[in-house]
């Protein structure tokens, strides 16, 4: 078996015209459409078959999570110190345990490529084993199509590919949603809220009490916190009832607003033919 090793800062040369990397309808095989799933693949890391690797071109680092690092049986003292922390979408900062260079093989023989990727090892609970970001993708010269859930890259035998596991991607997302709130999780990933997942709804910090806005009309009510003191609650209810004229319950009650403000218009070129 021949594996093409790609060295950093060197373009892969095949000795002939480079094959163009493209995506077609045939690449949709096995993909359930429509979707907004992330690309989650299986790669060989240090000769270990490693599943649940997130491909994320939005990440500026290649990350290996500690639970996966422990499975490689690599001594912790081989980690190189890292002083720069990672920053998540919400601004939270996490200090990596260290960095380590690992061999990564992508693709299926004979169309495989091998690169040496520097991973930052992070100790955080997350359903993924690793994240391949821009540095790793650039080493492999990989092109990713999130629509096709497919990553392609050049090899000496033609274009190789690593296909995303759609079921694994959805399971990872559901696990991340179920675990949220238990502990802050650093996710440097393009993961979007899906319509086929029912995340836990946010709840108020206290129970509420329903109060009628006007006597004899149970359909017009508002809610006040149950933890309010009796005097404070009475003052709030009186204030709301005295100013009930500012509440609008029907569209007919909202008068004097120009249609130009209320009407939504799509920004479309009338000269263009509509495309589905």
NUNU-126892 format. One line per 4 residues: number of its first residue (from 0); for each residue x, y, z of N, C-alpha, C. Coordinates in Angstrom, 1 decimal. Example, Ala and Ser with C-alpha at 12.3 -4.5 7.8 and 13.67 -1.06 7.14 Angstrom:
2
0 = 13.2/-5.7/7.8/12.3/-4.5/7.8/13.2/-3.3/7.8 ~ 12.8/-2.2/7.1/13.7/-1.1/7.1/12.9/0.0/7.9
END
This chain:
276
0 = 0.8/-1.2/0.0/0.0/0.0/0.0/0.9/1.2/0.0 ~ 0.6/2.2/-0.9/1.4/3.4/-1.0/0.6/4.5/-0.5 ~ 1.1/5.2/0.5/0.5/6.4/1.1/1.3/7.6/0.8 ~ 0.7/8.6/0.2/1.4/9.8/-0.2/1.5/10.7/1.0
4 = 2.7/11.0/1.5/2.9/11.9/2.6/3.2/13.3/2.1 ~ 2.4/14.2/2.6/2.5/15.6/2.1/3.3/16.4/3.2 ~ 4.3/17.0/2.8/5.2/17.8/3.7/4.7/19.2/3.8 ~ 4.8/19.8/5.0/4.4/21.2/5.2/5.0/22.2/4.3
8 = 4.2/23.1/3.8/4.7/24.2/2.9/5.2/23.7/1.5 ~ 4.8/22.4/1.2/5.1/21.9/-0.2/3.8/21.4/-0.8 ~ 3.6/21.8/-2.1/2.5/21.3/-2.9/2.7/19.9/-3.3 ~ 1.7/19.2/-3.3/1.7/17.8/-3.8/2.0/17.8/-5.3
12 = 3.0/17.1/-5.8/3.3/17.0/-7.2/3.1/15.5/-7.7 ~ 2.3/15.4/-8.7/2.0/14.1/-9.2/2.8/13.7/-10.5 ~ 3.6/14.6/-11.0/4.4/14.3/-12.2/3.6/14.4/-13.5 ~ 2.3/14.8/-13.3/1.5/15.0/-14.5/0.5/16.1/-14.2
16 = -0.4/16.4/-15.1/-1.3/17.5/-14.8/-2.2/17.1/-13.6 ~ -2.3/18.1/-12.7/-3.1/17.8/-11.5/-4.6/17.6/-11.8 ~ -5.1/16.6/-11.2/-6.6/16.3/-11.4/-7.4/17.3/-10.7 ~ -8.4/17.8/-11.3/-9.3/18.8/-10.8/-10.2/18.2/-9.7
20 = -10.3/18.9/-8.6/-11.2/18.4/-7.5/-12.5/19.1/-7.7 ~ -13.6/18.3/-7.9/-14.9/18.9/-8.1/-15.9/18.0/-7.4 ~ -17.2/18.5/-7.3/-18.3/17.8/-6.7/-19.4/17.7/-7.7 ~ -20.1/16.6/-7.7/-21.2/16.4/-8.6/-22.4/15.8/-7.9
24 = -23.5/15.5/-8.7/-24.7/14.9/-8.1/-24.4/13.5/-7.6 ~ -23.4/12.8/-8.2/-23.0/11.5/-7.7/-22.5/11.5/-6.3 ~ -22.0/12.7/-5.8/-21.4/12.8/-4.5/-22.5/12.9/-3.4 ~ -23.7/13.0/-3.8/-24.8/13.0/-2.8/-25.2/11.6/-2.3
28 = -24.5/10.6/-2.9/-24.9/9.2/-2.5/-24.8/9.0/-1.0 ~ -26.0/8.6/-0.4/-26.0/8.3/1.0/-26.3/9.5/1.8 ~ -26.5/10.7/1.2/-26.7/11.9/2.0/-28.2/12.2/2.0 ~ -28.8/12.4/3.2/-30.2/12.7/3.3/-30.4/14.2/3.2
32 = -31.1/14.6/2.2/-31.4/16.0/2.0/-32.8/16.3/2.3 ~ -33.1/17.6/2.7/-32.1/18.7/3.0/-31.4/18.5/4.3 ~ -30.3/19.1/4.5/-29.6/19.0/5.8/-28.7/20.2/6.0 ~ -28.3/20.4/7.3/-27.3/21.4/7.7/-26.3/20.7/8.6
36 = -26.1/19.5/8.4/-25.2/18.7/9.3/-23.8/19.1/9.1 ~ -23.0/19.0/10.2/-21.5/19.2/10.0/-20.9/18.0/9.3 ~ -19.6/18.1/8.9/-18.9/17.0/8.3/-18.1/16.3/9.4 ~ -18.5/15.1/9.7/-17.9/14.3/10.7/-17.3/13.0/10.1
40 = -16.0/12.8/10.1/-15.4/11.7/9.3/-14.6/10.8/10.3 ~ -14.1/9.7/9.7/-13.3/8.8/10.3/-11.9/8.8/9.7 ~ -10.8/9.0/10.5/-9.5/9.1/9.9/-8.6/8.2/10.8 ~ -7.4/7.8/10.2/-6.4/7.1/11.0/-5.5/8.0/11.7
44 = -5.4/8.0/13.0/-4.6/8.8/13.8/-3.6/7.9/14.5 ~ -2.3/8.0/14.2/-1.3/7.2/14.8/-1.7/5.7/14.7 ~ -2.2/5.3/13.5/-2.6/4.0/13.1/-3.8/3.5/13.9 ~ -4.5/4.4/14.6/-5.7/4.1/15.3/-6.9/4.6/14.4
48 = -7.9/3.8/14.2/-9.1/4.2/13.5/-9.9/5.1/14.4 ~ -9.9/6.4/14.1/-10.5/7.4/15.0/-11.8/7.9/14.4 ~ -12.9/7.7/15.0/-14.2/8.2/14.5/-14.5/9.5/15.1 ~ -15.6/10.1/14.7/-16.2/11.4/15.2/-15.1/12.5/15.2
52 = -14.5/12.7/14.0/-13.6/13.8/13.8/-14.3/14.9/13.0 ~ -14.5/16.0/13.6/-15.2/17.1/13.0/-14.3/17.9/12.1 ~ -14.7/18.1/10.8/-14.0/18.9/9.9/-14.6/20.3/9.9 ~ -13.7/21.3/10.3/-14.2/22.6/10.6/-13.2/23.7/10.0
56 = -13.6/24.2/8.9/-12.7/25.2/8.3/-12.8/26.5/9.0 ~ -13.7/26.6/9.9/-13.8/27.9/10.7/-12.9/27.9/12.0 ~ -12.2/26.7/12.2/-11.3/26.6/13.3/-9.9/26.9/12.9 ~ -9.2/27.8/13.7/-7.8/28.1/13.4/-6.8/27.2/14.0
60 = -7.3/26.1/14.7/-6.5/25.1/15.3/-7.0/23.7/15.1 ~ -6.1/22.8/15.1/-6.4/21.3/15.1/-6.5/20.9/16.6 ~ -7.6/20.3/17.0/-7.8/20.0/18.4/-8.0/18.5/18.6 ~ -7.4/17.9/19.6/-7.6/16.5/20.0/-8.0/16.6/21.4
64 = -9.2/16.0/21.7/-9.7/16.0/23.0/-9.1/14.9/23.9 ~ -9.0/15.2/25.2/-8.2/14.4/26.1/-8.7/12.9/26.1 ~ -10.0/12.7/26.1/-10.5/11.4/26.1/-10.1/10.5/24.9 ~ -9.8/11.2/23.8/-9.3/10.5/22.6/-7.8/10.4/22.7
68 = -7.1/11.4/23.3/-5.7/11.4/23.5/-5.3/10.2/24.4 ~ -6.1/10.0/25.4/-5.8/8.9/26.4/-5.8/7.5/25.7 ~ -6.7/7.4/24.6/-6.8/6.1/23.9/-5.6/5.8/23.1 ~ -4.8/6.8/22.8/-3.6/6.6/21.9/-2.5/6.1/22.8
72 = -2.6/6.0/24.1/-1.6/5.5/25.0/-0.3/6.3/24.8 ~ -0.4/7.5/24.5/0.8/8.4/24.4/1.1/9.0/25.7 ~ 2.3/9.0/26.2/2.7/9.6/27.5/2.4/11.1/27.5 ~ 1.8/11.5/28.6/1.5/12.9/28.7/2.8/13.8/28.7
76 = 3.9/13.3/29.1/5.1/14.1/29.1/5.6/14.4/27.7 ~ 5.0/13.8/26.7/5.4/14.1/25.3/4.7/15.3/24.8 ~ 3.8/15.9/25.6/3.1/17.1/25.2/4.0/18.3/25.3 ~ 4.0/19.1/24.2/4.8/20.3/24.3/4.0/21.4/24.9
80 = 4.6/22.3/25.7/3.8/23.3/26.4/3.2/24.3/25.4 ~ 2.0/24.8/25.7/1.4/25.8/24.8/0.9/27.0/25.7 ~ 1.3/28.2/25.4/1.0/29.3/26.2/-0.2/30.1/25.8 ~ -0.6/29.9/24.5/-1.7/30.6/23.9/-3.0/29.9/24.2
84 = -4.0/30.5/24.8/-5.3/29.8/25.1/-6.2/29.8/23.9 ~ -7.1/28.9/23.9/-8.1/28.8/22.9/-9.3/29.7/23.3 ~ -10.0/30.3/22.3/-11.1/31.1/22.6/-12.3/30.6/21.8 ~ -13.4/30.4/22.5/-14.6/29.9/21.9/-15.5/31.0/21.3
88 = -16.6/30.6/20.7/-17.5/31.6/20.1/-18.0/32.6/21.2 ~ -18.3/32.1/22.4/-18.9/33.0/23.4/-17.8/33.8/24.2 ~ -16.5/33.6/23.7/-15.5/34.4/24.4/-14.8/33.6/25.5 ~ -15.2/32.4/25.8/-14.6/31.7/26.9/-13.2/31.2/26.5
92 = -12.3/31.2/27.4/-10.9/30.8/27.2/-10.6/29.5/27.9 ~ -9.9/28.7/27.1/-9.5/27.4/27.7/-8.0/27.2/27.3 ~ -7.2/26.8/28.3/-5.8/26.6/28.1/-5.6/25.1/27.8 ~ -5.0/24.8/26.6/-4.7/23.5/26.2/-3.7/22.8/27.2
96 = -3.8/21.5/27.3/-2.9/20.7/28.1/-1.5/20.7/27.5 ~ -1.4/20.9/26.2/-0.2/20.9/25.4/-0.4/20.6/24.0 ~ 0.7/20.5/23.2/0.6/20.2/21.8/1.4/19.0/21.5 ~ 0.9/18.2/20.4/1.6/17.0/20.0/1.5/16.8/18.5
100 = 2.5/16.3/17.9/2.5/16.0/16.5/2.1/14.6/16.3 ~ 1.0/14.4/15.5/0.5/13.0/15.2/0.4/12.8/13.7 ~ 0.6/11.5/13.3/0.4/11.1/11.9/-1.1/10.9/11.7 ~ -1.6/11.5/10.6/-3.0/11.4/10.2/-3.1/10.9/8.8
104 = -3.8/9.8/8.6/-4.0/9.2/7.2/-5.5/9.4/6.9 ~ -5.8/10.0/5.7/-7.1/10.2/5.2/-7.3/9.5/3.9 ~ -8.5/9.0/3.7/-8.9/8.3/2.5/-8.8/6.8/2.5 ~ -9.1/6.2/1.4/-9.1/4.7/1.3/-8.1/4.3/0.3
108 = -7.3/3.2/0.6/-6.2/2.8/-0.3/-6.8/2.5/-1.7 ~ -6.1/2.8/-2.8/-4.8/3.4/-2.8/-4.8/5.0/-2.7 ~ -6.0/5.6/-2.7/-6.1/7.0/-2.8/-6.1/7.6/-1.4 ~ -4.9/7.6/-0.7/-4.7/8.0/0.6/-3.7/9.1/0.7
112 = -3.8/9.9/1.7/-2.7/10.9/2.0/-2.4/10.9/3.4 ~ -1.1/11.2/3.7/-0.7/11.1/5.1/0.0/12.5/5.5 ~ -0.4/13.1/6.6/0.2/14.3/7.0/0.5/14.2/8.5 ~ 1.4/15.1/8.9/1.8/15.2/10.3/1.1/16.5/10.9
116 = 0.2/16.3/11.7/-0.6/17.4/12.2/-0.3/17.7/13.7 ~ -0.1/19.0/14.0/0.1/19.4/15.4/-1.2/19.7/16.0 ~ -1.6/18.8/17.0/-2.9/18.9/17.7/-2.7/19.6/19.0 ~ -3.6/20.5/19.4/-3.7/21.0/20.7/-4.6/20.1/21.5
120 = -4.1/19.6/22.6/-4.9/18.6/23.4/-5.7/19.4/24.5 ~ -7.0/19.2/24.4/-7.9/20.0/25.3/-8.7/19.1/26.1 ~ -8.8/19.4/27.4/-9.6/18.6/28.3/-11.0/19.2/28.6 ~ -11.9/18.8/27.7/-13.3/19.3/27.8/-14.3/18.2/27.4
124 = -15.4/18.1/28.0/-16.4/17.1/27.6/-17.1/17.5/26.3 ~ -17.0/16.7/25.3/-17.5/17.0/24.0/-17.7/15.7/23.2 ~ -18.7/15.6/22.4/-18.9/14.3/21.7/-17.9/14.0/20.6 ~ -17.2/15.0/20.2/-16.2/14.7/19.1/-14.9/14.2/19.7
128 = -14.1/13.5/19.0/-12.8/13.0/19.4/-11.7/14.1/19.0 ~ -11.9/14.7/17.9/-11.0/15.7/17.4/-11.6/16.7/16.4 ~ -11.0/17.8/16.2/-11.4/18.7/15.2/-10.2/19.0/14.3 ~ -10.5/18.8/13.0/-9.5/19.2/12.0/-9.8/20.6/11.5
132 = -9.0/21.6/11.7/-9.3/23.0/11.3/-8.5/23.3/10.1 ~ -8.3/24.6/9.9/-7.6/25.1/8.7/-6.2/24.6/8.5 ~ -5.4/24.5/9.6/-4.0/24.0/9.4/-4.0/22.6/8.9 ~ -4.8/21.7/9.4/-4.8/20.3/8.9/-5.3/20.2/7.5
136 = -6.4/21.0/7.2/-7.0/20.9/5.9/-6.0/21.5/4.9 ~ -5.2/22.5/5.2/-4.3/23.0/4.3/-3.1/22.1/4.1 ~ -2.7/21.3/5.1/-1.7/20.3/4.9/-2.1/19.3/3.9 ~ -3.3/18.8/4.0/-3.9/17.8/3.1/-4.3/18.4/1.8
140 = -4.2/19.7/1.7/-4.7/20.4/0.5/-6.2/20.0/0.2 ~ -6.9/19.8/1.3/-8.3/19.3/1.2/-9.3/20.4/0.8 ~ -10.3/20.0/0.1/-11.5/20.8/-0.3/-12.7/20.1/0.3 ~ -13.5/20.9/1.1/-14.6/20.3/1.8/-15.9/20.9/1.2
144 = -16.9/20.0/1.0/-18.2/20.4/0.6/-19.2/20.0/1.7 ~ -19.6/21.0/2.5/-20.6/20.7/3.5/-21.9/20.2/3.0 ~ -22.3/20.7/1.8/-23.5/20.2/1.1/-23.5/18.7/0.8 ~ -22.3/18.2/0.4/-22.2/16.8/0.0/-21.6/16.0/1.2
148 = -21.3/16.7/2.3/-20.7/16.0/3.5/-19.5/15.2/3.0 ~ -18.6/15.9/2.3/-17.5/15.2/1.7/-16.3/16.0/1.7 ~ -15.1/15.4/2.0/-13.8/16.1/1.9/-13.0/15.4/0.8 ~ -12.4/16.1/-0.1/-11.6/15.6/-1.1/-10.2/16.2/-1.1
152 = -9.2/15.4/-1.6/-7.8/15.9/-1.5/-7.0/15.1/-2.6 ~ -5.9/15.7/-3.0/-5.1/15.1/-4.1/-4.2/14.0/-3.5 ~ -4.0/12.9/-4.3/-3.0/11.9/-4.0/-2.3/11.5/-5.2 ~ -1.3/10.7/-5.1/-0.5/10.3/-6.3/-1.3/9.4/-7.2
156 = -2.4/8.8/-6.7/-3.3/7.9/-7.5/-4.6/8.6/-7.9 ~ -4.7/9.9/-7.7/-5.9/10.6/-8.1/-6.5/11.2/-6.8 ~ -7.7/11.7/-7.0/-8.4/12.4/-5.9/-8.9/11.4/-4.9 ~ -8.5/11.6/-3.6/-9.0/10.8/-2.5/-10.1/11.5/-1.8
160 = -10.9/10.8/-1.0/-12.0/11.4/-0.3/-12.2/10.7/1.0 ~ -12.8/11.5/1.9/-13.3/11.0/3.2/-14.7/11.5/3.4 ~ -15.6/10.6/3.4/-17.1/10.9/3.5/-17.5/11.1/4.9 ~ -18.4/12.1/5.1/-18.9/12.4/6.4/-20.0/11.4/6.8
164 = -20.1/11.1/8.1/-21.0/10.1/8.6/-22.2/11.0/9.1 ~ -23.3/11.1/8.4/-24.4/11.9/8.7/-25.1/11.5/10.1 ~ -25.2/10.2/10.3/-25.8/9.7/11.5/-25.0/10.1/12.7 ~ -23.7/9.9/12.6/-22.8/10.2/13.7/-22.8/11.7/14.0
168 = -22.9/12.5/12.9/-22.9/14.0/13.1/-24.2/14.4/13.9 ~ -25.3/13.8/13.5/-26.5/14.2/14.2/-26.5/13.7/15.7 ~ -25.9/12.5/15.9/-25.9/12.0/17.3/-24.9/12.8/18.1 ~ -23.8/13.3/17.6/-22.9/14.2/18.3/-23.6/15.5/18.7
172 = -24.4/16.0/17.7/-25.1/17.3/18.0/-26.1/17.1/19.1 ~ -26.9/16.0/19.1/-27.9/15.7/20.1/-27.2/15.5/21.4 ~ -26.1/14.9/21.5/-25.4/14.7/22.7/-24.9/16.1/23.3 ~ -24.4/16.9/22.4/-23.9/18.2/22.8/-25.1/19.1/23.4
176 = -26.2/19.0/22.7/-27.4/19.7/23.2/-27.9/19.2/24.6 ~ -27.8/17.9/24.7/-28.3/17.3/26.0/-27.3/17.6/27.1 ~ -26.0/17.8/26.8/-25.1/18.1/27.9/-24.9/19.5/28.2 ~ -25.5/20.4/27.4/-25.3/21.8/27.6/-25.9/22.2/28.9
180 = -25.3/23.2/29.5/-25.8/23.6/30.8/-25.1/22.9/32.0 ~ -24.6/21.6/31.7/-24.0/20.9/32.8/-22.6/21.5/33.1 ~ -21.9/21.8/32.0/-20.6/22.4/32.1/-20.3/23.1/30.8 ~ -19.6/24.3/30.9/-19.2/25.0/29.7/-18.4/24.1/28.8
184 = -18.8/24.1/27.5/-18.0/23.3/26.6/-17.4/24.2/25.5 ~ -16.2/24.0/25.3/-15.5/24.8/24.2/-15.8/24.1/22.9 ~ -16.5/24.7/22.0/-16.8/24.1/20.7/-16.4/25.1/19.7 ~ -15.3/24.8/19.0/-14.9/25.6/17.9/-15.4/24.9/16.6
188 = -16.7/25.1/16.3/-17.3/24.3/15.3/-18.4/25.0/14.7 ~ -18.7/24.7/13.4/-19.8/25.3/12.7/-21.0/24.4/12.9 ~ -21.6/24.4/14.1/-22.7/23.5/14.4/-23.9/24.4/14.5 ~ -25.0/24.1/13.7/-26.2/24.9/13.7/-27.3/24.2/14.3
192 = -28.3/24.9/14.8/-29.5/24.3/15.4/-30.3/23.7/14.3 ~ -30.7/22.4/14.4/-31.4/21.7/13.4/-32.9/21.6/13.8 ~ -33.7/21.6/12.7/-35.1/21.5/13.0/-35.6/20.2/13.5 ~ -34.8/19.1/13.2/-35.2/17.8/13.6/-34.7/17.4/15.0
196 = -34.2/18.4/15.7/-33.7/18.2/17.1/-34.5/19.1/18.0 ~ -35.0/18.5/19.1/-35.8/19.3/20.1/-34.9/19.6/21.3 ~ -34.2/20.7/21.3/-33.4/21.0/22.5/-34.2/21.4/23.7 ~ -33.7/21.2/24.8/-34.4/21.6/26.0/-34.8/23.1/26.0
200 = -36.0/23.4/26.2/-36.4/24.8/26.2/-35.9/25.5/27.5 ~ -35.5/26.8/27.3/-35.1/27.6/28.5/-36.4/27.8/29.3 ~ -36.2/27.8/30.6/-37.3/28.0/31.6/-37.0/29.3/32.4 ~ -38.0/29.9/32.9/-37.8/31.1/33.7/-37.2/30.7/35.1
204 = -36.5/31.6/35.7/-35.8/31.3/36.9/-36.8/31.2/38.1 ~ -38.0/31.6/37.9/-39.1/31.5/38.9/-40.4/31.2/38.2 ~ -41.4/30.7/39.0/-42.7/30.5/38.5/-43.4/31.9/38.3 ~ -44.4/31.9/37.4/-45.1/33.2/37.2/-46.6/33.0/37.6
208 = -47.2/34.2/37.9/-48.6/34.2/38.2/-49.3/35.0/37.1 ~ -50.4/34.4/36.6/-51.2/35.1/35.6/-52.2/36.0/36.2 ~ -52.2/37.2/35.7/-53.1/38.3/36.2/-53.9/38.8/35.1 ~ -55.2/38.9/35.2/-56.0/39.5/34.1/-55.8/41.0/34.0
212 = -55.7/41.4/32.7/-55.4/42.8/32.5/-56.7/43.7/32.8 ~ -57.8/43.1/32.5/-59.1/43.8/32.9/-60.1/42.7/33.3 ~ -60.9/43.1/34.2/-61.9/42.2/34.8/-62.9/41.7/33.7 ~ -63.2/40.4/33.8/-64.2/39.8/32.9/-63.6/39.4/31.6
216 = -62.3/39.6/31.3/-61.7/39.2/30.1/-60.5/38.3/30.3 ~ -60.7/37.0/30.4/-59.7/36.1/30.7/-58.7/35.9/29.6 ~ -59.0/36.3/28.4/-58.0/36.2/27.3/-56.9/37.2/27.3 ~ -57.1/38.3/28.0/-56.1/39.3/28.1/-55.4/39.3/29.5
220 = -54.3/38.6/29.5/-53.6/38.4/30.8/-52.1/38.7/30.6 ~ -51.5/39.0/31.7/-50.0/39.2/31.7/-49.5/38.4/32.9 ~ -48.2/38.2/32.9/-47.6/37.4/34.0/-46.6/38.2/34.8 ~ -46.6/37.9/36.1/-45.7/38.6/37.0/-45.0/37.5/37.8
224 = -43.8/37.8/38.3/-43.0/36.8/39.1/-43.7/36.4/40.4 ~ -43.6/35.2/40.7/-44.2/34.7/42.0/-43.4/35.0/43.2 ~ -42.1/35.4/43.0/-41.2/35.8/44.1/-41.3/37.2/44.5 ~ -42.2/38.0/43.9/-42.3/39.4/44.3/-43.0/39.5/45.6
228 = -42.6/40.5/46.4/-43.3/40.7/47.6/-44.8/41.2/47.4 ~ -45.6/41.0/48.4/-47.1/41.4/48.2/-47.2/42.8/47.8 ~ -46.5/43.7/48.5/-46.7/45.1/48.2/-46.1/45.5/46.8 ~ -45.0/44.9/46.5/-44.4/45.2/45.2/-45.2/44.6/44.0
232 = -45.8/43.4/44.3/-46.7/42.8/43.2/-47.9/43.7/43.0 ~ -48.5/44.1/44.1/-49.8/44.9/44.0/-49.5/46.2/43.2 ~ -48.3/46.9/43.5/-48.0/48.1/42.8/-47.8/47.8/41.3 ~ -47.1/46.7/41.0/-46.9/46.4/39.6/-48.2/46.1/38.8
236 = -49.1/45.3/39.5/-50.3/45.0/38.8/-51.2/46.3/38.6 ~ -51.2/47.1/39.6/-52.0/48.4/39.5/-51.4/49.3/38.3 ~ -50.1/49.3/38.3/-49.4/50.1/37.2/-49.8/49.6/35.8 ~ -49.7/48.2/35.6/-50.0/47.7/34.3/-51.5/47.9/34.0
240 = -52.4/47.7/34.9/-53.8/47.9/34.6/-54.1/49.3/34.3 ~ -53.5/50.3/35.0/-53.7/51.7/34.7/-53.2/52.1/33.3 ~ -52.3/51.3/32.8/-51.7/51.7/31.5/-52.0/50.6/30.4 ~ -53.2/50.0/30.6/-53.6/48.9/29.7/-53.8/49.4/28.2
244 = -53.9/50.7/28.1/-54.2/51.2/26.7/-52.9/51.1/25.8 ~ -51.7/50.9/26.4/-50.5/50.8/25.6/-50.3/49.3/25.1 ~ -51.1/48.4/25.5/-51.0/47.0/25.0/-51.9/46.8/23.8 ~ -51.3/46.1/22.8/-52.0/45.8/21.6/-52.2/44.3/21.5
248 = -53.4/43.8/21.4/-53.7/42.4/21.4/-54.1/41.9/20.0 ~ -54.5/42.8/19.1/-54.9/42.4/17.8/-54.2/43.4/16.8 ~ -54.0/42.9/15.6/-53.3/43.7/14.5/-54.1/45.0/14.3 ~ -55.5/44.9/14.4/-56.3/46.1/14.2/-56.1/47.2/15.2
252 = -55.5/46.8/16.3/-55.2/47.8/17.3/-53.9/48.6/17.1 ~ -53.1/48.1/16.1/-51.9/48.8/15.8/-52.2/49.7/14.6 ~ -52.4/50.9/14.9/-52.8/51.9/13.9/-51.7/52.9/13.7 ~ -51.7/53.5/12.5/-50.8/54.6/12.2/-49.4/54.2/11.7
256 = -49.2/52.9/11.5/-47.9/52.5/11.1/-47.9/52.3/9.5 ~ -46.9/52.9/8.9/-46.9/52.8/7.4/-46.6/51.4/7.0 ~ -47.3/50.9/5.9/-47.0/49.6/5.3/-45.6/49.4/4.9 ~ -44.9/50.5/4.6/-43.5/50.4/4.2/-42.6/49.9/5.3
260 = -43.1/50.1/6.6/-42.4/49.7/7.7/-42.8/48.2/8.1 ~ -44.0/47.9/7.9/-44.6/46.6/8.3/-44.4/45.5/7.3 ~ -44.3/45.9/6.0/-44.3/44.9/4.9/-42.9/44.4/4.6 ~ -42.7/43.1/4.6/-41.4/42.6/4.3/-41.3/42.3/2.8
264 = -40.2/42.8/2.2/-40.0/42.5/0.7/-38.7/41.8/0.5 ~ -38.7/40.9/-0.4/-37.5/40.2/-0.7/-36.6/41.0/-1.7 ~ -35.4/41.1/-1.5/-34.5/41.8/-2.4/-34.2/40.9/-3.6 ~ -34.9/41.1/-4.6/-34.8/40.3/-5.8/-34.7/41.1/-7.1
268 = -33.9/40.6/-8.0/-33.7/41.3/-9.3/-34.9/40.8/-10.2 ~ -35.8/41.7/-10.6/-36.9/41.3/-11.5/-36.5/40.8/-12.8 ~ -35.2/41.1/-13.2/-34.7/40.6/-14.5/-34.3/39.2/-14.5 ~ -34.1/38.6/-13.3/-33.6/37.3/-13.1/-34.7/36.3/-13.1
272 = -34.4/35.1/-13.7/-35.4/34.0/-13.8/-35.4/33.3/-12.4 ~ -36.6/33.1/-11.8/-36.6/32.4/-10.5/-36.0/31.0/-10.6 ~ -35.2/30.6/-9.6/-34.6/29.3/-9.6/-34.9/28.6/-8.3 ~ -35.4/27.4/-8.4/-35.7/26.6/-7.3/-34.4/26.0/-6.6
END
